[in-house]
Amino acid sequence: MSPITRIGTTARWSDLVIHNGTLYVVEVPATLEADLQTQTREVLESLTRLLETHGSGVDKILMATIYLKEIGDIAAFNELWDAWLPAGSAPVRCCVQARLAHDDFKVEIQLTAAV
């Protein structure tokens, strides 16, 4: 069996897990009082760093689940998402409205990527 690498592991979760050439990550915003655009930029920038640091990249994302506090924000989110993704590399994706773990989160993104 391939080793499982867990990074930033606590009793409840890991920041990132790599197994069998696949990276799994969830990212949330850092600035709670920020608007959706700022929170989305923070999350996408953080995901870019995490992916690149661990041998992957935005162009290697296989699947994404986007959780929005308000689904009415999808157009604003998509504008940033579309600019972030390299042309021709769109992953399988779903976007849902959800009650997020912190009341001030407006977005949370879960990714699976090739390493």
C-alpha positions in Angstrom: 0.0 0.0 0.0 1.2 3.5 -0.8 2.0 5.6 2.2 -0.5 8.2 3.4 1.1 11.6 4.1 -0.9 13.8 6.5 0.1 17.5 6.9 -1.1 19.8 9.6 -2.8 17.0 11.4 -4.8 17.7 14.6 -7.2 15.4 16.6 -10.0 16.5 14.2 -8.6 17.0 10.7 -5.5 17.3 8.5 -4.8 20.4 6.5 -3.8 18.2 3.5 -3.5 14.5 2.8 -1.5 12.9 0.0 -2.1 9.2 -1.0 -1.3 7.2 -4.1 -0.5 10.3 -6.3 -3.6 12.2 -5.2 -3.8 15.3 -3.0 -6.8 16.1 -0.9 -7.3 19.6 0.7 -10.0 21.9 2.1 -9.4 25.6 2.5 -11.3 28.3 4.3 -10.8 32.1 4.4 -8.5 33.8 6.9 -10.3 37.2 7.1 -13.7 36.5 8.7 -15.0 40.1 8.3 -14.2 40.2 4.6 -16.6 40.1 1.7 -17.0 37.1 -0.6 -14.5 38.4 -3.2 -11.8 38.9 -0.6 -12.5 35.6 1.1 -12.5 33.8 -2.3 -9.2 35.4 -3.3 -7.6 34.4 0.0 -8.8 30.8 -0.4 -7.6 30.5 -4.0 -4.2 32.1 -3.2 -3.8 29.7 -0.3 -4.8 26.7 -2.5 -2.3 27.7 -5.1 0.5 27.8 -2.6 -0.5 24.4 -1.0 -0.8 22.7 -4.4 2.5 24.0 -5.6 4.3 23.3 -2.3 3.2 19.7 -2.5 4.1 18.9 -6.1 0.7 19.7 -7.7 -0.8 22.8 -9.3 -4.0 24.5 -10.2 -3.8 22.8 -13.6 -3.8 19.4 -11.9 -7.1 19.8 -10.0 -9.3 16.8 -10.6 -12.4 17.7 -8.6 -13.7 20.6 -6.6 -16.6 21.2 -4.3 -17.4 24.8 -3.5 -19.5 25.6 -0.5 -21.1 29.1 -0.5 -22.9 30.6 2.4 -25.3 32.3 -0.2 -25.8 30.6 -3.6 -26.8 34.0 -4.9 -23.0 34.8 -4.7 -22.2 32.3 -7.4 -21.7 34.8 -10.2 -19.2 36.8 -8.1 -17.5 33.6 -7.1 -17.4 32.2 -10.7 -15.7 35.4 -12.0 -12.7 34.8 -9.6 -12.7 31.1 -10.1 -12.7 31.4 -13.9 -9.8 33.8 -13.9 -7.9 31.5 -11.5 -8.1 28.3 -13.6 -5.8 27.9 -16.5 -7.6 27.5 -19.8 -8.6 24.0 -20.6 -8.0 22.6 -17.1 -11.4 22.9 -15.5 -12.0 20.1 -13.0 -15.2 18.2 -12.2 -17.0 20.7 -10.0 -20.1 21.2 -7.9 -21.1 24.4 -6.1 -23.7 24.3 -3.3 -25.2 26.6 -0.7 -24.3 25.3 2.8 -24.3 26.3 6.4 -20.6 26.7 7.0 -18.6 25.8 10.2 -18.1 29.5 11.1 -20.8 32.1 10.7 -18.5 34.5 9.0 -17.2 32.1 6.3 -18.7 33.0 3.0 -16.8 30.3 1.0 -15.1 27.0 1.6 -13.4 24.9 -1.1 -12.5 21.2 -1.1 -10.2 20.0 -3.8 -8.7 16.7 -5.1 -5.7 17.1 -7.3 -3.1 14.9 -9.0 0.5 15.1 -7.6 
